[in-house]
C-alpha cells in the first residue's frame, strides 16, 4: 500500500496544481481568497473535506469540467514527474516485479496518479483516491480519500480488507498503519515517527527512509 503525496511525490500534488492554476487566472485567485475564511473555519471544525470542497468550488465555478480535467492531466504528465521520489518509485517497481499486489491509496485524484504512472511508464495499478462531482456550477469533493476513508474505499471499491506493507509520510494514515506488518515512513516528522512507534507492536517492522 503506497501513499502518493509526500511519498511517491515530494509535495501535495493538488495544492501545487491549484496554485499554478489560480496564478494563471487572477479572477479564480480572487474567488479562492474570498472563500478562504470559510475554508479555514471548516478546518478549525475538523472538516477537511468541506474546506477542500469550498476552495475547489471557487476554482471551478462556471468553468468547463472537461477543461479542468485536461489541465489536471497536463500537470500530471508534464509537471509532476519532476517531483517524483525516485527511491520510493524504485520500491514500488521492486514490489510489482516480485509479483505482489501493489495499491495506491491517496488523497489526490486517481487521474493525477494515473498520469504520473503513465509518464514514468509504470503499468496500471489499482488506485483509490478523492473523487469530484458537480454542485452549484462548480466542482466539490464527493469523496475526500484521507484517514479512515482510505480504508473504506479500499474495501468498498477494491474489496481489500487487509494488507501487509505500507509506505507513507503521514500519521493521518494510522488506519492503514495499524493493520500493517511492515511499515516504511518516508521522511517523517519527529511527531509522526513517535506516534507511529506508539501505535504499532513489537512484531511490526518499522523502517524510516529519509529522502534528500
MIDO-576763 format. One record per residue: residue number from 1; x, y negated, z of N, C-alpha, C in turn. Coordinates in pm, whole numbers, plus 32768, in hexadecimal, padded with zeros to 4 digits. Each point is the difference from the previous one (the first is absolute). Layout:
N
+------+------+------+------+-------+-------+-------+------+------+------+
: resi : n_c1 : n_c2 : n_c3 : ca_c1 : ca_c2 : ca_c3 : c_c1 : c_c2 : c_c3 :
+------+------+------+------+-------+-------+-------+------+------+------+
:  NUM :    X :    Y :    Z :     X :     Y :     Z :    X :    Y :    Z :
...
+------+------+------+------+-------+-------+-------+------+------+------+
END
This chain:
212
+------+------+------+------+-------+-------+-------+------+------+------+
: resi : n_c1 : n_c2 : n_c3 : ca_c1 : ca_c2 : ca_c3 : c_c1 : c_c2 : c_c3 :
+------+------+------+------+-------+-------+-------+------+------+------+
:    1 : 8055 : 8076 : 8000 :  7FAB :  7F8A :  8000 : 805A : 7F83 : 8000 :
:    2 : 7FF1 : 7FAE : 7F9A :  8051 :  7F87 :  7FF4 : 7FA7 : 7F84 : 8009 :
:    3 : 8027 : 7FA3 : 8055 :  7FCA :  7F7A :  7FFD : 803C : 7FB9 : 7F86 :
:    4 : 7FC9 : 7F8E : 7FDB :  8030 :  7FB9 :  7F89 : 8045 : 7F7D : 8025 :
:    5 : 7FB3 : 7F9D : 802E :  803B :  7F7E :  8023 : 805E : 800E : 8078 :
:    6 : 807A : 7FCE : 7FEF :  8063 :  800A :  806B : 8046 : 8086 : 8004 :
:    7 : 7FD5 : 805D : 7FAD :  803A :  8085 :  7FFD : 8036 : 801F : 7F75 :
:    8 : 7FAA : 8019 : 7FA1 :  802F :  8014 :  7F76 : 8027 : 7F7D : 7FBE :
:    9 : 7FC4 : 7F92 : 802C :  802B :  7F7C :  7FD3 : 801E : 7FAA : 807A :
:   10 : 8051 : 7F9B : 7FEC :  8036 :  7FB5 :  8071 : 7FA8 : 7F8E : 8030 :
:   11 : 7F87 : 7FF5 : 7FCB :  7FA9 :  7F92 :  8028 : 7F6E : 8027 : 7FF9 :
:   12 : 7FAB : 7FA6 : 8030 :  7F70 :  8011 :  7FF1 : 7FDD : 7FDF : 7F70 :
:   13 : 7FE0 : 8065 : 7FB1 :  7FF0 :  7FED :  7F71 : 7F8D : 7FA1 : 7FDE :
:   14 : 7F8E : 800E : 8045 :  7F90 :  7FAB :  7FDC : 8018 : 7F70 : 802A :
:   15 : 803C : 7FEA : 8074 :  801F :  7F77 :  802A : 805F : 7FBF : 7F9C :
:   16 : 8064 : 804B : 7FD4 :  8060 :  7FCB :  7F9F : 7FBA : 7FDF : 7F7D :
:   17 : 7FA9 : 805A : 7FD1 :  7FB4 :  7FE6 :  7F87 : 7FA6 : 7F85 : 8011 :
:   18 : 7FB9 : 7FFA : 8071 :  7FA0 :  7F94 :  8016 : 8045 : 7F79 : 8003 :
:   19 : 8075 : 7FFA : 803C :  804A :  7F82 :  8007 : 8021 : 7FCF : 7F73 :
:   20 : 8038 : 8058 : 7FAE :  8021 :  7FDA :  7F77 : 7F84 : 7FDC : 7FAF :
:   21 : 7F95 : 804C : 8013 :  7F83 :  7FE9 :  7FB8 : 7FC7 : 7F76 : 801F :
:   22 : 8000 : 7FDB : 8080 :  7FC7 :  7F81 :  8028 : 805A : 7F8A : 7FDD :
:   23 : 8083 : 8012 : 8007 :  805B :  7F93 :  7FDD : 7FF1 : 7FD8 : 7F6E :
:   24 : 7FD9 : 805F : 7FAC :  7FEA :  7FE1 :  7F72 : 7F75 : 7FC5 : 7FE8 :
:   25 : 7FAC : 7FFF : 8068 :  7F77 :  7FD1 :  7FF4 : 7FE1 : 7FA6 : 8078 :
:   26 : 8024 : 7F80 : 7FFA :  7FF0 :  7FA6 :  8074 : 7F73 : 7FFC : 8039 :
:   27 : 7F9A : 800D : 7FA9 :  7F77 :  7FFE :  8034 : 7FE6 : 8078 : 805B :
:   28 : 8039 : 8073 : 7FDC :  7FF2 :  8077 :  8054 : 8048 : 7FED : 8085 :
:   29 : 8073 : 7FBF : 7FFA :  804C :  7FE8 :  807A : 7FB0 : 7FA8 : 8060 :
:   30 : 7FBA : 7F9C : 7FCA :  7FAC :  7FAA :  8052 : 7F8C : 804F : 803D :
:   31 : 7FC6 : 8059 : 7FB2 :  7F91 :  8052 :  8032 : 802D : 805B : 8071 :
:   32 : 8075 : 803D : 7FEE :  8037 :  8055 :  8069 : 801C : 7FAE : 807E :
:   33 : 8038 : 7F89 : 7FED :  801A :  7FA9 :  8073 : 7F82 : 7FDB : 804B :
:   34 : 7F93 : 7FEC : 7FB6 :  7F81 :  7FDB :  8040 : 7FC9 : 8071 : 8056 :
:   35 : 8017 : 807C : 7FD4 :  7FCC :  8073 :  804B : 8065 : 803A : 8063 :
:   36 : 8078 : 7FC7 : 8003 :  8067 :  8035 :  805A : 7FD6 : 7FFB : 8093 :
:   37 : 7FC2 : 7F93 : 8032 :  7FD5 :  8002 :  808D : 7FA0 : 8072 : 8020 :
:   38 : 7FA4 : 801D : 7FA1 :  7FA4 :  8071 :  8016 : 804C : 8083 : 8006 :
:   39 : 8061 : 8011 : 7FA8 :  804F :  807B :  7FFF : 804F : 800F : 8081 :
:   40 : 8038 : 7F92 : 8032 :  804C :  8006 :  807C : 7FA5 : 8021 : 8076 :
:   41 : 7F84 : 7FCD : 7FFC :  7F9F :  8022 :  8069 : 7FE1 : 8094 : 7FFD :
:   42 : 7FED : 8037 : 7F89 :  7FE5 :  808F :  7FF3 : 8076 : 8052 : 8034 :
:   43 : 807A : 7FD3 : 7FE4 :  8075 :  8046 :  8036 : 8000 : 7FFD : 8098 :
:   44 : 7FDE : 7F8C : 8039 :  7FFC :  7FF3 :  8092 : 7F97 : 805E : 803B :
:   45 : 7F96 : 801B : 7FB3 :  7F97 :  805C :  802D : 801E : 8091 : 7FDB :
:   46 : 807C : 8017 : 7FD3 :  8030 :  8086 :  7FDD : 7FB3 : 803D : 7F8B :
:   47 : 7FDE : 7FAD : 7F9F :  7FBD :  8032 :  7F88 : 8056 : 7FDD : 7F87 :
:   48 : 8067 : 8052 : 7FEA :  805B :  7FE6 :  7F91 : 7FBB : 8010 : 7F7A :
:   49 : 7FA1 : 805C : 7FF8 :  7FB9 :  8016 :  7F82 : 7FB0 : 7F84 : 7FD8 :
:   50 : 7FBB : 7FC3 : 8060 :  7FB2 :  7F88 :  7FE2 : 805A : 7F8B : 7FDE :
:   51 : 8070 : 7FF6 : 8045 :  805F :  7F94 :  7FE1 : 8036 : 800F : 7F73 :
:   52 : 8026 : 807A : 7FDB :  8032 :  8019 :  7F7A : 7F95 : 7FE5 : 7F97 :
:   53 : 7F84 : 8026 : 801D :  7F93 :  7FEB :  7FA2 : 7FE6 : 7F6C : 7FE7 :
:   54 : 8008 : 7FB0 : 806A :  7FE8 :  7F70 :  7FF1 : 8065 : 7FC1 : 7FA2 :
:   55 : 807F : 8022 : 8012 :  8068 :  7FC7 :  7FAB : 7FFA : 8038 : 7F73 :
:   56 : 7FE1 : 8081 : 7FF3 :  7FF3 :  803C :  7F7B : 7F8D : 7FC1 : 7FB3 :
:   57 : 7F91 : 7FE9 : 8044 :  7F8D :  7FC1 :  7FC0 : 8024 : 7F74 : 7FCD :
:   58 : 8048 : 7FB3 : 8052 :  8029 :  7F7A :  7FD7 : 805A : 8004 : 7F85 :
:   59 : 8052 : 8068 : 7FF5 :  8059 :  800E :  7F8D : 7FB6 : 8022 : 7F7F :
:   60 : 7F8D : 8040 : 800B :  7FC2 :  803E :  7F8A : 7F76 : 7FCD : 7FDF :
:   61 : 7FC1 : 7FB0 : 8054 :  7F77 :  7FD6 :  7FE7 : 7FF7 : 7FB7 : 7F79 :
:   62 : 7FA0 : 802B : 7FAF :  7FEA :  7FC2 :  7F7F : 805F : 802B : 7F92 :
:   63 : 805C : 8059 : 801F :  8061 :  802C :  7F9C : 7FDE : 808B : 7FCD :
:   64 : 8043 : 8028 : 7F96 :  7FE8 :  8082 :  7FC2 : 8047 : 806F : 804F :
:   65 : 7FB3 : 8066 : 8024 :  803D :  8072 :  8044 : 8066 : 8044 : 7FA6 :
:   66 : 7FDF : 800B : 7F81 :  805C :  803F :  7FA1 : 8085 : 7FB6 : 7FFA :
:   67 : 7FFD : 7F7B : 7FFB :  807B :  7FB3 :  7FFA : 8051 : 800F : 8080 :
:   68 : 7FBB : 8005 : 8071 :  8045 :  8011 :  8080 : 8046 : 8087 : 8005 :
:   69 : 7FBD : 8068 : 7FD0 :  803C :  8085 :  7FFC : 807A : 8002 : 7FA4 :
:   70 : 7FF5 : 7FBE : 7F8E :  8071 :  7FF9 :  7FA3 : 8077 : 7FBA : 8041 :
:   71 : 7FE6 : 7F98 : 804D :  806B :  7FB9 :  8047 : 8043 : 805B : 8067 :
:   72 : 7FAF : 804E : 8046 :  8036 :  805E :  8062 : 8059 : 8069 : 7FBD :
:   73 : 7FD1 : 8034 : 7F90 :  804E :  8065 :  7FB8 : 8083 : 7FC7 : 7FCC :
:   74 : 7FFB : 7F84 : 7FCF :  807A :  7FBF :  7FCF : 8064 : 7FEF : 8073 :
:   75 : 7FCF : 7FD7 : 8074 :  8056 :  7FF0 :  8076 : 803F : 8086 : 8027 :
:   76 : 7FAF : 8069 : 8003 :  8032 :  8084 :  8029 : 806A : 8033 : 7FA0 :
:   77 : 7FEF : 7FE4 : 7F81 :  805D :  8034 :  7F9B : 807E : 7FAB : 7FF3 :
:   78 : 7FF2 : 7F7C : 800C :  806F :  7FA7 :  7FDC : 8045 : 7FBB : 8075 :
:   79 : 7FBA : 7FF1 : 8071 :  803B :  7FBB :  8073 : 8021 : 805F : 8072 :
:   80 : 7FA4 : 8055 : 8023 :  8011 :  8055 :  8076 : 8077 : 805F : 7FF9 :
:   81 : 8027 : 8034 : 7F8A :  8072 :  805C :  7FFD : 8080 : 7FC8 : 803B :
:   82 : 8011 : 7F7E : 7FFD :  807C :  7FC8 :  8037 : 8004 : 8007 : 8099 :
:   83 : 7F8D : 801A : 803D :  7FF8 :  8009 :  8091 : 7FF5 : 8090 : 8032 :
:   84 : 8012 : 805F : 7FA7 :  7FF8 :  808D :  8028 : 8074 : 8024 : 805B :
:   85 : 7FE4 : 804D : 8068 :  8068 :  8032 :  805A : 8037 : 8083 : 7FC6 :
:   86 : 8077 : 7FF8 : 7FC8 :  8038 :  8072 :  7FB7 : 800F : 807B : 8059 :
:   87 : 802B : 7FED : 807C :  8016 :  8072 :  8059 : 7F7D : 804A : 801C :
:   88 : 7F92 : 7FB6 : 800B :  7F80 :  8041 :  801E : 7FC8 : 8042 : 7F84 :
:   89 : 8014 : 7FC2 : 7F8B :  7FD6 :  8042 :  7F84 : 804E : 8081 : 7FEB :
:   90 : 807F : 7FFF : 8027 :  8050 :  807B :  7FF4 : 7FC7 : 806D : 805A :
:   91 : 7FD2 : 7FDB : 8076 :  7FC1 :  8061 :  805A : 7F7E : 8035 : 7FC3 :
:   92 : 7FB1 : 7FA6 : 7FC8 :  7F82 :  802A :  7FC1 : 801A : 8063 : 7F90 :
:   93 : 805F : 7FE0 : 7FA9 :  801F :  805A :  7F90 : 8035 : 8086 : 8032 :
:   94 : 804E : 7FFD : 806B :  8035 :  807D :  8039 : 7F8F : 805B : 802D :
:   95 : 7F9D : 7FC7 : 8043 :  7F8E :  8050 :  802D : 7FAF : 8036 : 7F8A :
:   96 : 7FEC : 7FAC : 7F99 :  7FB6 :  802B :  7F8A : 8048 : 8074 : 7FBC :
:   97 : 8082 : 7FF3 : 7FEF :  804E :  8067 :  7FBC : 8005 : 8081 : 8050 :
:   98 : 7FF0 : 7FF5 : 8084 :  7FFD :  8078 :  8054 : 7F78 : 8046 : 7FFE :
:   99 : 7FA1 : 7FC7 : 7FB6 :  7F7D :  803E :  7FF2 : 7F9F : 7FDE : 806F :
:  100 : 801F : 7F9C : 8051 :  7FA5 :  7FD9 :  806C : 7F94 : 7FA4 : 7FCC :
:  101 : 7F8F : 8002 : 8043 :  7F94 :  7FA4 :  7FD9 : 801C : 7F77 : 803D :
:  102 : 8018 : 7F9F : 7FAD :  8022 :  7F78 :  802B : 7F89 : 7FA5 : 7FE7 :
:  103 : 7FDA : 7FB5 : 8067 :  7F8D :  7FA6 :  7FF8 : 802C : 7F75 : 802E :
:  104 : 7FCB : 7F9A : 7FC0 :  801A :  7F76 :  802A : 7F81 : 7FC9 : 803F :
:  105 : 800B : 7FD2 : 807C :  7F90 :  7FC5 :  8049 : 8024 : 7F6F : 801F :
:  106 : 7FB5 : 7FA3 : 7FC7 :  802C :  7F75 :  8003 : 7F8E : 7F9E : 8015 :
:  107 : 8021 : 7F8E : 8037 :  7FA2 :  7F92 :  8008 : 7FF7 : 7FB2 : 7F7F :
:  108 : 805C : 8018 : 7FA5 :  7FFA :  7FC1 :  7F7D : 7F9B : 8048 : 7FA8 :
:  109 : 7FF1 : 7FD2 : 7F85 :  7F9F :  803D :  7FA5 : 8041 : 806E : 7FAD :
:  110 : 7FBA : 806E : 7FE8 :  803B :  806E :  7FB3 : 8037 : 7FD7 : 7F78 :
:  111 : 7FC0 : 7FA1 : 7FBC :  8031 :  7FDB :  7F7B : 8089 : 7FBF : 8008 :
:  112 : 801F : 7FBB : 806E :  8084 :  7FC5 :  8012 : 8068 : 806E : 8015 :
:  113 : 7FDD : 8063 : 8051 :  805B :  8070 :  8018 : 8018 : 804D : 7F7E :
:  114 : 7F94 : 801D : 7FB7 :  800F :  804A :  7F83 : 8056 : 7FB3 : 7F9C :
:  115 : 7FF2 : 7F7D : 7FFE :  8050 :  7FAF :  7FA5 : 8094 : 800A : 801E :
:  116 : 8023 : 7FFE : 8080 :  808D :  800C :  8024 : 8034 : 808C : 7FE4 :
:  117 : 7FB1 : 8067 : 8020 :  802B :  8089 :  7FE4 : 8017 : 8015 : 7F6B :
:  118 : 7FA8 : 7FC7 : 7FAE :  8011 :  800B :  7F6F : 807D : 7FB7 : 7FD1 :
:  119 : 8019 : 7F8B : 803A :  8076 :  7FB3 :  7FD9 : 8080 : 804A : 8023 :
:  120 : 7FFB : 8050 : 806A :  8075 :  804D :  802B : 7FFF : 808F : 7FC8 :
:  121 : 7FA0 : 801C : 7FAA :  7FF5 :  8083 :  7FC0 : 7FEF : 8071 : 8066 :
:  122 : 7FB5 : 7FE2 : 8069 :  7FDA :  8067 :  8061 : 7F76 : 8034 : 7FD7 :
:  123 : 7FEE : 8081 : 8003 :  7F80 :  803B :  7FD8 : 7F8E : 7FD3 : 8059 :
:  124 : 7F86 : 801A : 7FD4 :  7F8A :  7FDA :  804E : 7FFD : 804A : 8085 :
:  125 : 7FE2 : 7FB5 : 8068 :  7FF6 :  8038 :  8087 : 7F79 : 7FDA : 803B :
:  126 : 7FCC : 8050 : 805D :  7F85 :  7FDA :  8045 : 8017 : 7F81 : 8051 :
:  127 : 7F9F : 7FA5 : 7FFB :  800B :  7F80 :  8045 : 7F7B : 7FE0 : 8043 :
:  128 : 8007 : 7FD3 : 807E :  7F8D :  7FBE :  803D : 802B : 7F72 : 8020 :
:  129 : 7FA9 : 7FA1 : 7FE1 :  8023 :  7F74 :  8015 : 7F83 : 7FAB : 800C :
:  130 : 8015 : 7F7E : 800C :  7F90 :  7FA3 :  800E : 7FB5 : 7FF3 : 7F7C :
:  131 : 7F7D : 7FF0 : 8009 :  7FAB :  7FF5 :  7F8A : 7FAE : 7F80 : 8008 :
:  132 : 7FE8 : 7FC7 : 7F8A :  7FBC :  7F7F :  7FF8 : 7F76 : 8010 : 7FC0 :
:  133 : 7FAA : 7F9D : 801A :  7F7E :  7FFB :  7FBD : 7FD8 : 7F6E : 7FED :
:  134 : 7FA3 : 7FE9 : 7FA3 :  7FCC :  7F7A :  7FE5 : 7F9A : 7FD9 : 8069 :
:  135 : 8006 : 7F82 : 802E :  7F9D :  7FCD :  805D : 7FFE : 7F67 : 7FF6 :
:  136 : 7F89 : 7FCA : 7FEC :  7FF0 :  7F6E :  7FF9 : 8060 : 7FC0 : 7F9B :
:  137 : 8012 : 8042 : 7F8F :  804F :  7FC6 :  7F95 : 8096 : 8012 : 800A :
:  138 : 802F : 8047 : 8067 :  808E :  8019 :  800F : 8019 : 808E : 802E :
:  139 : 807D : 801F : 801D :  8023 :  8086 :  802F : 8017 : 7FFD : 8097 :
:  140 : 7FD4 : 806B : 8041 :  801A :  8013 :  8090 : 8030 : 808F : 8014 :
:  141 : 8033 : 801C : 8076 :  8030 :  8086 :  801E : 7F8B : 805A : 8024 :
:  142 : 7FED : 8069 : 7FB3 :  7F9D :  8066 :  8024 : 8039 : 805D : 8069 :
:  143 : 807E : 8027 : 7FEE :  8047 :  8054 :  8060 : 808A : 7FC5 : 8017 :
:  144 : 801E : 7FD9 : 807C :  8085 :  7FD0 :  8022 : 804C : 8075 : 803F :
:  145 : 8056 : 803E : 7FB1 :  8038 :  8082 :  8024 : 807B : 7FF2 : 805B :
:  146 : 7FE6 : 7FDF : 807D :  806A :  7FF8 :  8064 : 7FD1 : 8049 : 807E :
:  147 : 8061 : 8023 : 8055 :  7FDF :  803F :  807F : 7FB1 : 8081 : 7FF0 :
:  148 : 7F97 : 800F : 8050 :  7FAF :  807A :  7FFD : 7FB7 : 8013 : 7F7C :
:  149 : 7FED : 7F91 : 7FB7 :  7FBE :  800C :  7F7E : 8051 : 8057 : 7FA1 :
:  150 : 8084 : 7FFF : 800C :  8051 :  8057 :  7FAC : 7FDC : 8092 : 8018 :
:  151 : 7FF1 : 8025 : 807D :  7FDD :  808B :  8022 : 7F77 : 8022 : 7FC8 :
:  152 : 7FA1 : 7FA4 : 800C :  7F79 :  8017 :  7FCC : 8001 : 800F : 7F68 :
:  153 : 804E : 7FAC : 7FBC :  8008 :  8006 :  7F6F : 8046 : 807F : 7FD1 :
:  154 : 8066 : 802A : 8047 :  8045 :  807C :  7FDC : 7FA0 : 8076 : 8008 :
:  155 : 7FAF : 8003 : 8068 :  7FA0 :  806E :  800F : 7F8F : 7FF5 : 7F9C :
:  156 : 7FC7 : 7F88 : 7FF1 :  7F8B :  7FEF :  7FAD : 801C : 8008 : 7F6B :
:  157 : 8070 : 7FC9 : 7FD4 :  801E :  7FFA :  7F70 : 8056 : 8075 : 7FD0 :
:  158 : 805A : 802F : 8057 :  805D :  8068 :  7FD3 : 7FF1 : 8083 : 804B :
:  159 : 7FAD : 8003 : 8067 :  7FEE :  807B :  804E : 807A : 8023 : 8054 :
:  160 : 8052 : 7F9C : 801F :  807A :  8018 :  804E : 7FE5 : 7FDF : 8093 :
:  161 : 8013 : 8063 : 8056 :  7FE7 :  7FEC :  808E : 807B : 801E : 8055 :
:  162 : 806B : 802C : 7FC1 :  807D :  8015 :  804A : 8076 : 7FE7 : 7FA4 :
:  163 : 8071 : 7FDE : 803C :  807A :  7FE0 :  7FB6 : 8076 : 8017 : 805D :
:  164 : 8073 : 8013 : 7FC7 :  8075 :  801F :  8052 : 8062 : 7F8B : 800A :
:  165 : 8005 : 7FAC : 7F98 :  806A :  7F9D :  7FF5 : 7FC5 : 7F77 : 7FE0 :
:  166 : 8034 : 7F99 : 8042 :  7FD2 :  7F77 :  7FE9 : 8078 : 7FA4 : 7FF2 :
:  167 : 7FFC : 7FAA : 7F9B :  805F :  7F93 :  7FEE : 7FB3 : 7F7C : 800C :
:  168 : 8028 : 7FAB : 805C :  7FBD :  7F7F :  8011 : 805C : 7F9E : 8048 :
:  169 : 7FDD : 7F81 : 7FF7 :  804A :  7F99 :  8049 : 7FAE : 7FC7 : 8073 :
:  170 : 7F83 : 802C : 800E :  7FA2 :  7FBA :  8058 : 7FB9 : 805C : 8062 :
:  171 : 7FEC : 7FCF : 807A :  7FB7 :  804B :  8064 : 7F69 : 7FFB : 7FE9 :
:  172 : 7FD3 : 7FAD : 7FA3 :  7F72 :  8005 :  7FDB : 7FDC : 8089 : 7FC6 :
:  173 : 8067 : 804C : 7FD8 :  7FEA :  8088 :  7FCE : 8004 : 8068 : 806F :
:  174 : 7FE6 : 7FD7 : 8079 :  800B :  805E :  8071 : 7FA2 : 8078 : 7FF2 :
:  175 : 7F8E : 7FED : 7FBC :  7FA6 :  8072 :  7FEB : 8041 : 806B : 7FA9 :
:  176 : 8055 : 7FD5 : 7FA2 :  804D :  805F :  7FB0 : 8074 : 8039 : 8050 :
:  177 : 8044 : 7FA9 : 8049 :  8075 :  802A :  804D : 7FDD : 8068 : 8069 :
:  178 : 7F8E : 7FEE : 803F :  7FD7 :  8058 :  806E : 7FF4 : 8092 : 7FD3 :
:  179 : 7FDD : 8014 : 7F80 :  7FE7 :  8087 :  7FCE : 8079 : 803B : 7FB7 :
:  180 : 806D : 7FB4 : 7FF4 :  8074 :  802E :  7FB2 : 8064 : 804A : 8057 :
:  181 : 804E : 8057 : 7FC0 :  806C :  8048 :  8043 : 808A : 7FCA : 7FD8 :
:  182 : 8001 : 7FAC : 7F9A :  807D :  7FCB :  7FCA : 7FE5 : 7F70 : 7FD5 :
:  183 : 8041 : 7FA0 : 8043 :  7FE4 :  7F73 :  7FE8 : 807F : 7FB7 : 7FD7 :
:  184 : 7FF7 : 7FAF : 7F98 :  806B :  7FA4 :  7FDC : 7FCA : 7F72 : 800C :
:  185 : 803A : 7FB2 : 805B :  7FDE :  7F73 :  800B : 8062 : 7FB0 : 7FAA :
:  186 : 7FCA : 7FAB : 7FAB :  8052 :  7FB5 :  7FA1 : 8016 : 7F73 : 8036 :
:  187 : 807C : 7FE4 : 8025 :  8025 :  7F7C :  8037 : 7F98 : 7FCD : 8063 :
:  188 : 7FE1 : 804E : 8067 :  7F95 :  7FD7 :  805C : 802E : 7F91 : 805E :
:  189 : 7FA1 : 7FB4 : 8031 :  801E :  7FA1 :  806B : 801C : 8051 : 8080 :
:  190 : 8040 : 7FC0 : 8062 :  801B :  8045 :  807E : 7F7D : 802A : 8043 :
:  191 : 7F9B : 7FAC : 7FF5 :  7F7E :  8020 :  803D : 7FC1 : 807A : 7FBE :
:  192 : 8007 : 8006 : 7F7A :  7FC9 :  8074 :  7FB9 : 8049 : 807F : 8027 :
:  193 : 8084 : 7FF9 : 800B :  804E :  8076 :  8026 : 7FDB : 802F : 808C :
:  194 : 7FF9 : 7FA4 : 805F :  7FE1 :  8025 :  808A : 7F73 : 803A : 800B :
:  195 : 7FA1 : 7FC3 : 7FBB :  7F76 :  8031 :  8007 : 7FF3 : 808A : 7FBF :
:  196 : 804A : 8016 : 7F95 :  7FFE :  8083 :  7FBF : 803D : 806A : 805A :
:  197 : 806E : 7FDF : 8041 :  8041 :  805E :  805C : 7FA2 : 8027 : 8071 :
:  198 : 7FB0 : 7FA1 : 8030 :  7FA1 :  801D :  806C : 7F8B : 8054 : 7FCD :
:  199 : 7FDF : 7FF0 : 7F80 :  7F8B :  8043 :  7FC7 : 8016 : 8095 : 7FEA :
:  200 : 807A : 8024 : 7FD3 :  8019 :  8089 :  7FD3 : 8035 : 8057 : 8071 :
:  201 : 8000 : 8083 : 7FEA :  8038 :  805C :  8063 : 808C : 802C : 7FD5 :
:  202 : 803E : 8050 : 8053 :  808C :  8027 :  7FE8 : 800F : 805E : 7F89 :
:  203 : 7F96 : 803D : 7FD5 :  8008 :  805C :  7F8F : 8001 : 7FB7 : 7F79 :
:  204 : 7FE1 : 7F7E : 8002 :  7FFA :  7FB3 :  7F84 : 8089 : 7FC7 : 7FDF :
:  205 : 802A : 8015 : 7F85 :  8080 :  7FCA :  7FD1 : 7FEC : 7F6F : 7FD6 :
:  206 : 804C : 7FA6 : 803D :  7FF8 :  7F72 :  7FE0 : 8084 : 7FD0 : 7FC8 :
:  207 : 7FF9 : 7FC5 : 7F8A :  8076 :  7FC9 :  7FBF : 7FE8 : 7F6D : 7FE3 :
:  208 : 8068 : 7FAE : 8012 :  7FF9 :  7F72 :  7FDE : 805B : 7FE8 : 7F8A :
:  209 : 7FC7 : 7FC8 : 7F94 :  804D :  7FE2 :  7F88 : 8005 : 7F69 : 7FEE :
:  210 : 8074 : 7FC8 : 8019 :  8014 :  7F6F :  7FF2 : 8029 : 7FE0 : 7F72 :
:  211 : 7FB7 : 7FA3 : 7FC1 :  801F :  7FD7 :  7F78 : 8044 : 7F77 : 8003 :
:  212 : 8056 : 7FE9 : 7F9F :  8045 :  7F7F :  7FF6 : 7F9E : 7F92 : 7FD7 :
+------+------+------+------+-------+-------+-------+------+------+------+
END
